[in-house]
Each structure stands twice: as C-alpha cells, then as structure tokens.
Amino acid sequence: MKDSASNKFVAALAIIATPFALGAFMLAWSPAVQYGLEDPKRDGYVQPRSVTDLVEKASESTVTVWCDPKNADGAQGTAWAIKLETAVSDIYPTTLITNHHVIEDCIGGKGEVTIALPGQNERDAIVVDWDAKNDLAVLASKSKYPPLALSESVPYPGYWVMAFGSADGYEGSVAFGNVLNTTISQVLITNNSASGNSGGPLIDNEGNVVGVITASSKEQYNIAVSLDAFCSKILDCEYVTDGDKTWWDYS
C-alpha cells in the first residue's frame, strides 16, 4: 500500500510539473520563432534587424551630386554606387546612378559634375550614359565607393523601404516608409523626400536597392523609378519566363 501511495504522489508531482516545464519551453522557443518570422530575407514587410547597419552601409555608397552649368543655375541631387562596367571603367572605376534631370544641363561638357560623401570634399565625376525617358543617368568617378546590390525581389505594396540622400541639401538624410504600390516603371512610396533626394537609392530591409527616388507628388506619396526601367537602356537585362510569370533579370 505504501508503494502504491508513493507512486501516486510521484505521478501527481509529474502532472503538476509538466505545465511549468512546457511553459518554460515555450518562453524559450517563442523568441527564436519570432526571430525567424521577422527575418528580412524571408519577409519584405518587416523592418531590418539593424537599422544602424543599413544606414551605415548606404552612407558609404551614396553621394551628393552637383551639376554646375557654365551659363545657368546649378542642380543638386543624389547618386549611389553600382556594380556596372562602362566604357571608361579602366580610368573611372566607380559607376554611379542618378536621375537624368539632376545632370542634364551638364551633358556634353556643358558644365561640371562633382560628387561627395556627406561631410567630405567634392570629387570630379563624368556623365557616361543617360535615359531621359526613364529619368536615369550613369556617372563615373575615380573615387572608390562600395557598390550597393540590386534587389532580386519585386517590391510588393507594404514592403518596408528606406530613402537615402540629400533632402533639400541636407546630406545623408534618411526617411523610412513603405511601398504604397507599383507600376511597370515606378514604385510609389510613403517615404518623405525632397528635391535633393533625386537620384538617391530606395533600399529594402536587406540593404538592396529596389528603385531610384525621382519625384515628389502633391498627393501623400512620392515616386521612385523601378529597376525594370533600368532594362530599357542602362542595364543589360534578360527577359525571363517561367510558366505564367515573366520578369526582367538584371542580377
């Protein structure tokens, strides 16, 4: 009888202890699951694991651009480094992307183009190519900046994005927001932007570029040129078809 009572007592303790053990396991397991669910590599809707790292990465590759025509007022915008070979890469190893409207008055030697990282001295740059229709331009420089990667994902409505540039001349300005919607050639965003942001990168939560900030809207959104627009003239892209899906491969 004593052994039977003892066994019942042990069983009762096990029944009581099990929920506590399960609770402790869930407390330890839940943060790990949440961490996985909020992985930017799997979910474009979440903010990056480290906003600090993302801003620092963008600041190393994004410059202010000045176009100073010989006989007119100058323009200011933003440009960012990209991995792209040009006809002058041997002399000017760094290639940068900006808006056509930022440097159009300096095309053909009509003015001087200079660039600079926030707080640093200006450096010379040249205009290599442009696409006026899609408001894109390619610059080249002897100064070396690490290139930003292009996103391999389509920026769906709701995706987290960061705008980086020289808003109204304030170099290194940052604005967070999300993708409002997209068209074939444009990404509509909720991020604040100003004239000096023109040409700046629109960056996703992994630090990859999903568009080029190009215009402010009178509505409650702003506009970036989509990466698909690059395929018109700037990048050598391949049109890929898989079943009922088609897309530009510019990676």
URPERA-V308222 format. One record per residue. N is the residue number from 1. OMEGA is omega in radians with two decimals (999 if undefined). BURIAL is # if it has 24 or more other C-alpha atoms within 12 Angstrom, else .. D_LAST is the distance of its C-alpha to the last C-alpha in whole Angstrom. Layout:
n=N omega=OMEGA burial=BURIAL d_last=D_LAST
n=N omega=OMEGA burial=BURIAL d_last=D_LAST
This chain:
n=1 omega=-3.14 burial=. d_last=76
n=2 omega=3.14 burial=. d_last=75
n=3 omega=3.13 burial=. d_last=72
n=4 omega=3.12 burial=. d_last=71
n=5 omega=-3.14 burial=. d_last=71
n=6 omega=3.14 burial=. d_last=69
n=7 omega=3.11 burial=. d_last=67
n=8 omega=3.13 burial=. d_last=67
n=9 omega=3.12 burial=. d_last=66
n=10 omega=3.13 burial=. d_last=63
n=11 omega=3.12 burial=. d_last=62
n=12 omega=3.09 burial=. d_last=62
n=13 omega=-3.14 burial=. d_last=60
n=14 omega=3.13 burial=. d_last=57
n=15 omega=3.14 burial=. d_last=57
n=16 omega=-3.05 burial=. d_last=57
n=17 omega=-3.05 burial=. d_last=55
n=18 omega=3.12 burial=. d_last=52
n=19 omega=3.12 burial=. d_last=51
n=20 omega=3.12 burial=. d_last=51
n=21 omega=3.11 burial=. d_last=49
n=22 omega=3.10 burial=. d_last=46
n=23 omega=3.11 burial=. d_last=46
n=24 omega=3.12 burial=. d_last=45
n=25 omega=-3.13 burial=. d_last=42
n=26 omega=3.11 burial=. d_last=41
n=27 omega=3.14 burial=. d_last=41
n=28 omega=-3.04 burial=. d_last=39
n=29 omega=-3.05 burial=. d_last=37
n=30 omega=3.12 burial=. d_last=36
n=31 omega=3.14 burial=. d_last=34
n=32 omega=3.11 burial=. d_last=32
n=33 omega=3.14 burial=. d_last=31
n=34 omega=3.13 burial=. d_last=30
n=35 omega=3.12 burial=. d_last=28
n=36 omega=-3.13 burial=. d_last=26
n=37 omega=-3.12 burial=. d_last=26
n=38 omega=3.12 burial=. d_last=25
n=39 omega=-3.12 burial=. d_last=22
n=40 omega=-3.13 burial=# d_last=19
n=41 omega=-3.12 burial=. d_last=17
n=42 omega=-3.01 burial=. d_last=18
n=43 omega=-3.13 burial=# d_last=20
n=44 omega=-3.09 burial=# d_last=18
n=45 omega=-3.09 burial=# d_last=22
n=46 omega=3.09 burial=# d_last=23
n=47 omega=-3.08 burial=# d_last=23
n=48 omega=3.10 burial=# d_last=22
n=49 omega=3.14 burial=. d_last=24
n=50 omega=3.08 burial=. d_last=25
n=51 omega=3.13 burial=# d_last=24
n=52 omega=-3.14 burial=. d_last=26
n=53 omega=-3.11 burial=. d_last=23
n=54 omega=3.13 burial=# d_last=21
n=55 omega=3.13 burial=# d_last=23
n=56 omega=3.12 burial=. d_last=23
n=57 omega=3.14 burial=# d_last=20
n=58 omega=-3.08 burial=# d_last=19
n=59 omega=3.13 burial=# d_last=22
n=60 omega=-3.00 burial=# d_last=21
n=61 omega=-3.05 burial=# d_last=18
n=62 omega=-3.06 burial=# d_last=20
n=63 omega=2.96 burial=# d_last=23
n=64 omega=3.14 burial=# d_last=26
n=65 omega=3.03 burial=# d_last=26
n=66 omega=3.00 burial=# d_last=29
n=67 omega=-3.11 burial=# d_last=30
n=68 omega=3.11 burial=# d_last=34
n=69 omega=-3.10 burial=. d_last=35
n=70 omega=-3.04 burial=. d_last=38
n=71 omega=-3.14 burial=. d_last=40
n=72 omega=3.08 burial=. d_last=39
n=73 omega=-3.10 burial=. d_last=37
n=74 omega=3.10 burial=. d_last=34
n=75 omega=3.12 burial=# d_last=31
n=76 omega=3.12 burial=# d_last=29
n=77 omega=-3.09 burial=# d_last=26
n=78 omega=3.05 burial=# d_last=23
n=79 omega=-3.14 burial=# d_last=20
n=80 omega=-3.05 burial=# d_last=17
n=81 omega=3.14 burial=# d_last=15
n=82 omega=3.07 burial=# d_last=12
n=83 omega=-3.06 burial=# d_last=10
n=84 omega=3.11 burial=# d_last=11
n=85 omega=3.05 burial=# d_last=14
n=86 omega=-3.13 burial=# d_last=16
n=87 omega=-3.10 burial=. d_last=20
n=88 omega=-3.07 burial=. d_last=22
n=89 omega=3.13 burial=. d_last=19
n=90 omega=-3.12 burial=. d_last=22
n=91 omega=-3.13 burial=. d_last=24
n=92 omega=-2.99 burial=# d_last=22
n=93 omega=-3.10 burial=# d_last=20
n=94 omega=3.09 burial=# d_last=18
n=95 omega=-3.11 burial=# d_last=16
n=96 omega=3.10 burial=# d_last=16
n=97 omega=3.03 burial=# d_last=16
n=98 omega=3.06 burial=# d_last=19
n=99 omega=3.08 burial=# d_last=21
n=100 omega=-3.07 burial=# d_last=23
n=101 omega=3.11 burial=# d_last=26
n=102 omega=-3.00 burial=# d_last=26
n=103 omega=-3.02 burial=# d_last=26
n=104 omega=-3.13 burial=# d_last=27
n=105 omega=3.13 burial=# d_last=31
n=106 omega=-3.13 burial=# d_last=30
n=107 omega=3.11 burial=# d_last=28
n=108 omega=3.10 burial=. d_last=30
n=109 omega=-3.13 burial=. d_last=32
n=110 omega=3.14 burial=. d_last=34
n=111 omega=-3.10 burial=# d_last=33
n=112 omega=3.09 burial=# d_last=32
n=113 omega=3.08 burial=# d_last=28
n=114 omega=-3.13 burial=# d_last=28
n=115 omega=3.11 burial=# d_last=26
n=116 omega=2.95 burial=# d_last=27
n=117 omega=3.14 burial=# d_last=26
n=118 omega=3.08 burial=# d_last=28
n=119 omega=-3.13 burial=. d_last=32
n=120 omega=-3.11 burial=. d_last=31
n=121 omega=3.13 burial=. d_last=32
n=122 omega=3.09 burial=. d_last=31
n=123 omega=3.12 burial=. d_last=29
n=124 omega=3.04 burial=# d_last=28
n=125 omega=3.12 burial=# d_last=25
n=126 omega=3.08 burial=# d_last=25
n=127 omega=-3.08 burial=# d_last=23
n=128 omega=-3.08 burial=# d_last=21
n=129 omega=3.12 burial=# d_last=20
n=130 omega=3.10 burial=# d_last=20
n=131 omega=-3.05 burial=# d_last=20
n=132 omega=-3.10 burial=. d_last=23
n=133 omega=-3.14 burial=. d_last=22
n=134 omega=3.08 burial=# d_last=19
n=135 omega=3.11 burial=# d_last=21
n=136 omega=3.08 burial=# d_last=18
n=137 omega=3.14 burial=# d_last=19
n=138 omega=3.07 burial=# d_last=17
n=139 omega=3.07 burial=# d_last=20
n=140 omega=-3.08 burial=# d_last=20
n=141 omega=3.04 burial=# d_last=23
n=142 omega=3.09 burial=. d_last=24
n=143 omega=-3.07 burial=# d_last=24
n=144 omega=3.07 burial=# d_last=21
n=145 omega=3.12 burial=# d_last=19
n=146 omega=-3.11 burial=# d_last=17
n=147 omega=3.00 burial=# d_last=13
n=148 omega=-3.14 burial=# d_last=12
n=149 omega=3.07 burial=# d_last=9
n=150 omega=3.14 burial=# d_last=7
n=151 omega=3.08 burial=# d_last=8
n=152 omega=-3.10 burial=. d_last=7
n=153 omega=3.05 burial=# d_last=10
n=154 omega=-3.14 burial=# d_last=12
n=155 omega=-3.11 burial=# d_last=15
n=156 omega=3.05 burial=# d_last=18
n=157 omega=-3.11 burial=. d_last=22
n=158 omega=-3.13 burial=# d_last=23
n=159 omega=3.06 burial=# d_last=20
n=160 omega=3.10 burial=# d_last=21
n=161 omega=3.11 burial=# d_last=19
n=162 omega=3.05 burial=# d_last=21
n=163 omega=-3.11 burial=# d_last=21
n=164 omega=3.13 burial=# d_last=22
n=165 omega=-3.07 burial=# d_last=24
n=166 omega=-3.11 burial=# d_last=27
n=167 omega=-3.12 burial=# d_last=29
n=168 omega=3.11 burial=. d_last=32
n=169 omega=3.09 burial=# d_last=32
n=170 omega=-3.03 burial=. d_last=32
n=171 omega=3.11 burial=# d_last=29
n=172 omega=3.13 burial=# d_last=27
n=173 omega=-3.11 burial=# d_last=27
n=174 omega=3.08 burial=# d_last=26
n=175 omega=3.13 burial=# d_last=26
n=176 omega=3.12 burial=# d_last=25
n=177 omega=3.11 burial=# d_last=25
n=178 omega=3.08 burial=# d_last=23
n=179 omega=3.11 burial=# d_last=21
n=180 omega=3.11 burial=# d_last=24
n=181 omega=3.14 burial=# d_last=22
n=182 omega=2.94 burial=# d_last=20
n=183 omega=-3.14 burial=. d_last=20
n=184 omega=-3.04 burial=. d_last=18
n=185 omega=-3.07 burial=# d_last=17
n=186 omega=3.01 burial=# d_last=19
n=187 omega=3.12 burial=# d_last=19
n=188 omega=-3.00 burial=# d_last=22
n=189 omega=3.10 burial=# d_last=23
n=190 omega=-3.13 burial=# d_last=26
n=191 omega=3.00 burial=# d_last=25
n=192 omega=3.06 burial=# d_last=28
n=193 omega=3.13 burial=# d_last=27
n=194 omega=-3.03 burial=# d_last=29
n=195 omega=-3.11 burial=# d_last=29
n=196 omega=3.08 burial=# d_last=28
n=197 omega=-3.06 burial=# d_last=25
n=198 omega=-3.13 burial=# d_last=23
n=199 omega=-3.09 burial=# d_last=20
n=200 omega=-3.12 burial=# d_last=19
n=201 omega=2.94 burial=# d_last=16
n=202 omega=-2.91 burial=# d_last=17
n=203 omega=3.13 burial=# d_last=16
n=204 omega=-3.03 burial=# d_last=16
n=205 omega=3.04 burial=# d_last=18
n=206 omega=-3.13 burial=# d_last=15
n=207 omega=3.14 burial=# d_last=15
n=208 omega=-3.10 burial=# d_last=11
n=209 omega=3.10 burial=# d_last=12
n=210 omega=-3.14 burial=# d_last=12
n=211 omega=3.13 burial=# d_last=14
n=212 omega=-3.11 burial=# d_last=16
n=213 omega=-3.00 burial=# d_last=20
n=214 omega=-3.05 burial=# d_last=22
n=215 omega=3.01 burial=# d_last=25
n=216 omega=-3.12 burial=# d_last=28
n=217 omega=3.05 burial=. d_last=30
n=218 omega=3.07 burial=. d_last=33
n=219 omega=-3.10 burial=. d_last=33
n=220 omega=3.03 burial=. d_last=32
n=221 omega=3.07 burial=# d_last=28
n=222 omega=-2.95 burial=# d_last=26
n=223 omega=3.01 burial=# d_last=23
n=224 omega=3.05 burial=# d_last=19
n=225 omega=3.14 burial=# d_last=17
n=226 omega=3.12 burial=# d_last=14
n=227 omega=3.09 burial=# d_last=10
n=228 omega=-3.14 burial=# d_last=11
n=229 omega=3.11 burial=# d_last=14
n=230 omega=-3.04 burial=# d_last=12
n=231 omega=3.13 burial=# d_last=11
n=232 omega=-3.07 burial=# d_last=15
n=233 omega=-2.98 burial=. d_last=15
n=234 omega=-3.09 burial=# d_last=13
n=235 omega=3.05 burial=# d_last=10
n=236 omega=-3.02 burial=. d_last=10
n=237 omega=3.09 burial=. d_last=8
n=238 omega=3.13 burial=. d_last=9
n=239 omega=-3.02 burial=. d_last=12
n=240 omega=3.09 burial=. d_last=12
n=241 omega=3.10 burial=. d_last=15
n=242 omega=-3.08 burial=. d_last=16
n=243 omega=3.13 burial=. d_last=20
n=244 omega=-3.13 burial=. d_last=21
n=245 omega=3.08 burial=. d_last=17
n=246 omega=3.14 burial=. d_last=15
n=247 omega=3.06 burial=. d_last=12
n=248 omega=3.05 burial=# d_last=9
n=249 omega=-3.13 burial=. d_last=6
n=250 omega=-3.09 burial=# d_last=4
n=251 omega=999 burial=# d_last=0
